[in-house]
Amino acid sequence: MTLLAAFLIGFFGGLRALTAPAAMAWAVYLGWLNLESPLSLIGSFPAVAIFTLIALVELVADKLPQIPSRTAPPGLIARIVMGGLTGACVAAGGAQGIFFGVLLGAVGGVVGCFLGYRARIGIVHALGTRDFYVALAEDIVAIAGSLWVVSRFSH
């Protein structure tokens, strides 16, 4: 179950690169997930504040037309790195190998990136609606999914 959670946190991070790390930071800060150093640093107050702030900025910026596609190298690399980081945290918190957590989180980030991109475009075209509304729904999925994964570790 832990390795599936590592993939899923990466997947939700593929939708919004910084939402999963923000959820992870809060989970560690609140004691839902106990990690050893150096991974435990994600739960420090400065890390929680920074990840929360940049996740909120990302949620707003995603709706702007001048923002590059998530599948462009900077966005894709961010999703791979953040998926790997959050996957490692989930694996470590669930007493599994960190290497597999990094790998599954990174793969989840790639899958979430491309599947989310294709789904968003497909839904906009199928419903004939504005991208903004579909993006808001995707925000909800990324936030709720990330919180669901990290809450599985609460005591």
Backbone as CSV, one residue per row, in Angstrom:
resi,resn,N_x,N_y,N_z,CA_x,CA_y,CA_z,C_x,C_y,C_z
1,MET,0.817,-1.203,0.000,0.000,0.000,0.000,0.861,1.268,0.000
2,THR,1.989,1.230,0.713,2.864,2.396,0.801,3.449,2.755,-0.553
3,LEU,3.865,1.759,-1.322,4.457,2.056,-2.629,3.409,2.577,-3.602
4,LEU,2.174,2.114,-3.483,1.087,2.679,-4.294,0.881,4.141,-3.901
5,ALA,0.941,4.426,-2.617,0.796,5.809,-2.144,1.934,6.684,-2.675
6,ALA,3.142,6.137,-2.789,4.274,6.890,-3.346,3.995,7.256,-4.801
7,PHE,3.442,6.320,-5.557,3.074,6.606,-6.944,1.969,7.663,-6.989
8,LEU,0.957,7.500,-6.150,-0.185,8.420,-6.174,0.192,9.845,-5.782
9,ILE,1.066,10.013,-4.786,1.461,11.375,-4.418,2.222,12.009,-5.575
10,GLY,3.016,11.210,-6.278,3.680,11.707,-7.479,2.688,12.061,-8.568
11,PHE,1.673,11.218,-8.734,0.638,11.464,-9.737,-0.065,12.800,-9.482
12,PHE,-0.472,13.028,-8.241,-1.152,14.286,-7.915,-0.197,15.468,-8.062
13,GLY,1.081,15.240,-7.795,2.079,16.260,-8.053,2.269,16.515,-9.537
14,GLY,1.953,15.536,-10.368,1.996,15.726,-11.815,0.915,16.671,-12.295
15,LEU,-0.173,16.747,-11.547,-1.243,17.690,-11.883,-0.848,19.111,-11.486
16,ARG,-0.335,19.256,-10.280,0.152,20.540,-9.769,1.452,20.243,-9.033
17,ALA,2.555,20.668,-9.596,3.889,20.283,-9.125,4.148,20.587,-7.654
18,LEU,3.561,21.642,-7.137,3.898,22.061,-5.780,2.820,21.766,-4.747
19,THR,1.688,21.263,-5.191,0.616,20.921,-4.254,0.989,19.706,-3.412
20,ALA,1.532,18.678,-4.042,1.907,17.475,-3.296,2.992,17.763,-2.253
21,PRO,4.055,18.505,-2.597,5.045,18.806,-1.555,4.476,19.679,-0.423
22,ALA,3.556,20.581,-0.753,2.934,21.392,0.298,2.115,20.498,1.234
23,ALA,1.352,19.580,0.668,0.578,18.645,1.496,1.512,17.778,2.339
24,MET,2.609,17.334,1.736,3.588,16.520,2.466,4.207,17.321,3.609
25,ALA,4.561,18.572,3.343,5.150,19.420,4.374,4.196,19.564,5.562
26,TRP,2.925,19.796,5.266,1.935,19.919,6.343,1.760,18.603,7.092
27,ALA,1.776,17.480,6.377,1.612,16.176,7.027,2.745,15.908,8.010
28,VAL,3.960,16.235,7.625,5.105,16.033,8.518,5.042,17.036,9.669
29,TYR,4.739,18.278,9.377,4.639,19.321,10.399,3.586,18.964,11.458
30,LEU,2.450,18.417,11.007,1.360,18.068,11.931,1.558,16.723,12.616
31,GLY,2.609,16.012,12.243,2.900,14.724,12.867,2.142,13.555,12.278
32,TRP,1.513,13.736,11.121,0.819,12.623,10.468,1.806,11.616,9.910
33,LEU,2.970,12.117,9.544,3.997,11.288,8.923,5.306,11.571,9.645
34,ASN,5.918,10.536,10.183,7.173,10.701,10.905,8.328,10.303,10.006
35,LEU,9.236,11.245,9.785,10.380,11.012,8.921,11.668,11.269,9.685
36,GLU,12.709,10.561,9.261,14.049,10.792,9.790,14.711,11.900,8.974
37,SER,15.719,12.511,9.564,16.489,13.523,8.853,17.247,12.860,7.705
38,PRO,17.418,13.459,6.579,17.146,14.830,6.202,15.727,15.046,5.661
39,LEU,14.977,13.967,5.389,13.625,14.133,4.835,12.703,14.874,5.795
40,SER,12.965,14.773,7.088,12.107,15.441,8.074,12.132,16.965,7.925
41,LEU,13.130,17.492,7.247,13.221,18.953,7.053,12.039,19.505,6.270
42,ILE,11.381,18.658,5.486,10.214,19.129,4.732,9.096,19.573,5.675
43,GLY,9.115,19.085,6.898,8.097,19.448,7.872,8.482,20.611,8.780
44,SER,9.621,21.237,8.510,10.012,22.396,9.318,9.096,23.576,8.985
45,PHE,8.959,24.488,9.925,8.072,25.632,9.691,8.464,26.423,8.440
46,PRO,9.763,26.721,8.222,10.110,27.441,6.989,9.730,26.673,5.718
47,ALA,9.929,25.372,5.709,9.575,24.578,4.527,8.068,24.574,4.310
48,VAL,7.302,24.439,5.384,5.840,24.473,5.278,5.388,25.813,4.691
49,ALA,5.946,26.905,5.214,5.569,28.231,4.734,5.937,28.415,3.266
50,ILE,7.141,28.015,2.897,7.601,28.194,1.513,6.791,27.331,0.557
51,PHE,6.640,26.048,0.871,5.872,25.162,-0.030,4.418,25.614,-0.154
52,THR,3.826,26.057,0.953,2.437,26.521,0.899,2.320,27.759,0.013
53,LEU,3.227,28.698,0.207,3.191,29.932,-0.580,3.384,29.649,-2.074
54,ILE,4.385,28.851,-2.425,4.624,28.615,-3.849,3.549,27.720,-4.465
55,ALA,2.925,26.871,-3.655,1.803,26.074,-4.175,0.622,26.988,-4.500
56,LEU,0.362,27.961,-3.634,-0.720,28.914,-3.902,-0.424,29.758,-5.144
57,VAL,0.822,30.182,-5.284,1.215,30.939,-6.478,1.010,30.077,-7.724
58,GLU,1.388,28.807,-7.642,1.207,27.913,-8.795,-0.268,27.766,-9.160
59,LEU,-1.138,27.655,-8.170,-2.567,27.518,-8.448,-3.099,28.722,-9.217
60,VAL,-2.618,29.902,-8.898,-3.033,31.114,-9.616,-2.366,31.171,-10.989
61,ALA,-1.059,30.947,-11.021,-0.300,31.069,-12.270,-0.765,30.078,-13.331
62,ASP,-1.229,28.914,-12.907,-1.690,27.895,-13.854,-2.808,28.405,-14.763
63,LYS,-3.547,29.376,-14.287,-4.691,29.884,-15.057,-4.296,30.981,-16.052
64,LEU,-3.053,31.436,-15.991,-2.604,32.528,-16.851,-2.175,31.999,-18.219
65,PRO,-2.564,32.690,-19.286,-2.274,32.187,-20.635,-0.792,32.179,-20.999
66,GLN,0.024,33.022,-20.389,1.432,33.090,-20.744,2.292,32.023,-20.063
67,ILE,1.720,31.253,-19.174,2.465,30.199,-18.485,2.698,29.043,-19.459
68,PRO,3.937,28.554,-19.549,4.213,27.440,-20.472,3.493,26.155,-20.054
69,SER,3.363,25.268,-20.985,2.718,23.981,-20.741,3.476,23.188,-19.677
70,ARG,2.745,22.430,-18.897,3.373,21.581,-17.882,4.267,20.522,-18.505
71,THR,4.027,20.210,-19.792,4.829,19.184,-20.455,6.135,19.739,-21.023
72,ALA,6.313,21.059,-21.005,7.587,21.670,-21.412,8.645,21.295,-20.372
73,PRO,9.917,21.267,-20.767,10.962,20.791,-19.842,10.935,21.369,-18.434
74,PRO,10.807,22.671,-18.204,10.832,23.145,-16.805,9.703,22.551,-15.945
75,GLY,8.490,22.533,-16.495,7.355,21.983,-15.751,7.471,20.483,-15.540
76,LEU,7.907,19.781,-16.560,8.054,18.327,-16.453,9.153,17.966,-15.454
77,ILE,10.266,18.678,-15.520,11.361,18.406,-14.580,10.915,18.668,-13.142
78,ALA,10.193,19.751,-12.927,9.682,20.049,-11.581,8.787,18.920,-11.081
79,ARG,7.954,18.374,-11.948,7.049,17.289,-11.552,7.806,16.003,-11.252
80,ILE,8.859,15.742,-11.994,9.684,14.562,-11.731,10.404,14.709,-10.390
81,VAL,11.018,15.869,-10.158,11.766,16.102,-8.922,10.838,16.099,-7.709
82,MET,9.737,16.832,-7.791,8.811,16.892,-6.656,8.112,15.542,-6.437
83,GLY,7.809,14.828,-7.520,7.244,13.483,-7.378,8.220,12.554,-6.685
84,GLY,9.492,12.653,-7.065,10.514,11.833,-6.417,10.672,12.166,-4.944
85,LEU,10.686,13.450,-4.631,10.816,13.877,-3.232,9.638,13.400,-2.393
86,THR,8.433,13.641,-2.868,7.259,13.248,-2.077,7.105,11.729,-2.037
87,GLY,7.471,11.056,-3.122,7.454,9.592,-3.116,8.430,9.036,-2.093
88,ALA,9.614,9.656,-1.991,10.604,9.226,-1.000,10.063,9.414,0.415
89,CYS,9.387,10.520,0.654,8.816,10.790,1.985,7.758,9.750,2.344
90,VAL,6.885,9.451,1.389,5.840,8.456,1.648,6.467,7.088,1.923
91,ALA,7.442,6.705,1.107,8.084,5.395,1.289,8.791,5.323,2.639
92,ALA,9.536,6.369,2.986,10.242,6.384,4.271,9.263,6.341,5.433
93,GLY,8.171,7.095,5.327,7.161,7.109,6.383,6.441,5.784,6.544
94,GLY,6.383,5.013,5.468,5.743,3.708,5.502,6.729,2.559,5.649
95,ALA,7.968,2.876,6.045,9.023,1.887,6.282,9.326,1.047,5.038
96,GLN,9.302,1.685,3.885,9.682,1.038,2.632,10.977,1.666,2.134
97,GLY,11.545,1.069,1.105,12.788,1.583,0.550,12.596,2.939,-0.110
98,ILE,13.460,3.878,0.244,13.373,5.224,-0.303,13.596,5.209,-1.812
99,PHE,14.499,4.372,-2.292,14.775,4.309,-3.731,13.503,4.028,-4.520
100,PHE,12.727,3.047,-4.074,11.475,2.725,-4.782,10.463,3.865,-4.650
101,GLY,10.472,4.548,-3.524,9.597,5.701,-3.348,9.939,6.815,-4.321
102,VAL,11.247,7.099,-4.465,11.692,8.118,-5.422,11.278,7.721,-6.832
103,LEU,11.554,6.489,-7.191,11.244,6.002,-8.537,9.743,6.055,-8.819
104,LEU,8.946,5.521,-7.914,7.496,5.504,-8.128,6.890,6.906,-8.083
105,GLY,7.396,7.768,-7.207,6.912,9.145,-7.161,7.243,9.895,-8.442
106,ALA,8.458,9.698,-8.965,8.858,10.359,-10.207,8.034,9.853,-11.387
107,VAL,7.824,8.540,-11.451,6.987,7.974,-12.521,5.561,8.494,-12.389
108,GLY,5.050,8.553,-11.169,3.722,9.110,-10.942,3.632,10.545,-11.403
109,GLY,4.707,11.330,-11.179,4.734,12.715,-11.631,4.631,12.829,-13.144
110,VAL,5.332,11.951,-13.862,5.282,11.960,-15.327,3.893,11.546,-15.812
111,VAL,3.355,10.479,-15.224,2.023,10.005,-15.622,0.977,11.086,-15.340
112,GLY,1.020,11.678,-14.152,0.071,12.730,-13.808,0.201,13.940,-14.715
113,CYS,1.435,14.280,-15.075,1.677,15.416,-15.961,0.990,15.224,-17.308
114,PHE,1.279,14.108,-17.958,0.759,13.892,-19.314,-0.713,13.493,-19.317
115,LEU,-1.125,12.652,-18.373,-2.529,12.256,-18.311,-3.404,13.450,-17.931
116,GLY,-2.940,14.248,-16.980,-3.685,15.441,-16.594,-3.798,16.438,-17.730
117,TYR,-2.719,16.606,-18.474,-2.720,17.518,-19.621,-3.720,17.058,-20.678
118,ARG,-3.654,15.775,-21.020,-4.562,15.240,-22.046,-6.013,15.295,-21.568
119,ALA,-6.248,14.963,-20.310,-7.612,14.989,-19.768,-8.159,16.411,-19.771
120,ARG,-7.351,17.356,-19.367,-7.806,18.751,-19.315,-8.191,19.250,-20.706
121,ILE,-7.346,19.007,-21.685,-7.649,19.424,-23.061,-8.891,18.698,-23.576
122,GLY,-8.974,17.401,-23.322,-10.114,16.609,-23.781,-11.427,17.057,-23.176
123,ILE,-11.419,17.355,-21.884,-12.645,17.782,-21.205,-13.078,19.158,-21.708
124,VAL,-12.124,20.070,-21.888,-12.447,21.402,-22.411,-13.121,21.272,-23.777
125,HIS,-12.547,20.450,-24.644,-13.124,20.273,-25.993,-14.462,19.550,-25.946
126,ALA,-14.544,18.497,-25.140,-15.777,17.704,-25.088,-16.953,18.506,-24.535
127,LEU,-16.692,19.330,-23.529,-17.766,20.102,-22.909,-17.949,21.476,-23.552
128,GLY,-16.982,21.877,-24.361,-17.052,23.202,-24.973,-17.025,24.314,-23.941
129,THR,-16.297,24.095,-22.867,-16.240,25.066,-21.780,-14.890,25.757,-21.757
130,ARG,-14.778,26.759,-20.930,-13.506,27.464,-20.778,-12.514,26.606,-19.996
131,ASP,-11.262,26.729,-20.362,-10.185,26.000,-19.690,-10.133,26.327,-18.201
132,PHE,-10.453,27.551,-17.851,-10.398,28.000,-16.465,-11.199,27.080,-15.539
133,TYR,-12.390,26.701,-15.957,-13.251,25.866,-15.105,-12.692,24.457,-14.933
134,VAL,-12.162,23.928,-15.999,-11.559,22.590,-15.926,-10.294,22.648,-15.063
135,ALA,-9.540,23.735,-15.176,-8.348,23.912,-14.351,-8.709,23.970,-12.866
136,LEU,-9.807,24.623,-12.527,-10.249,24.663,-11.127,-10.604,23.266,-10.619
137,ALA,-11.271,22.493,-11.464,-11.602,21.113,-11.084,-10.322,20.299,-10.891
138,GLU,-9.344,20.530,-11.754,-8.063,19.826,-11.630,-7.345,20.243,-10.342
139,ASP,-7.446,21.507,-9.966,-6.885,21.968,-8.693,-7.477,21.175,-7.531
140,ILE,-8.781,21.022,-7.558,-9.470,20.297,-6.484,-8.999,18.852,-6.413
141,VAL,-8.863,18.216,-7.569,-8.380,16.822,-7.608,-6.963,16.742,-7.036
142,ALA,-6.085,17.667,-7.444,-4.695,17.649,-6.967,-4.617,17.879,-5.459
143,ILE,-5.376,18.840,-4.961,-5.356,19.143,-3.528,-5.966,18.005,-2.723
144,ALA,-7.164,17.588,-3.105,-7.852,16.522,-2.362,-7.074,15.213,-2.429
145,GLY,-6.552,14.894,-3.602,-5.789,13.653,-3.748,-4.528,13.663,-2.912
146,SER,-3.809,14.775,-2.936,-2.579,14.875,-2.141,-2.887,14.769,-0.650
147,LEU,-3.928,15.472,-0.206,-4.307,15.399,1.213,-4.778,14.002,1.592
148,TRP,-5.482,13.334,0.692,-5.930,11.974,0.971,-4.727,11.048,1.169
149,VAL,-3.742,11.146,0.293,-2.567,10.273,0.412,-1.843,10.530,1.720
150,VAL,-1.541,11.788,2.037,-0.768,12.046,3.256,-1.581,11.775,4.512
151,SER,-2.890,11.852,4.453,-3.700,11.572,5.639,-3.755,10.078,5.959
152,ARG,-3.378,9.232,5.045,-3.354,7.787,5.293,-2.351,7.430,6.366
153,PHE,-1.427,8.340,6.669,-0.383,8.063,7.631,-0.671,8.658,9.010
154,SER,-1.784,9.409,9.137,-2.091,10.024,10.434,-2.432,8.935,11.451
155,HIS,-2.159,9.258,12.675,-2.333,8.255,13.746,-3.743,8.220,14.249
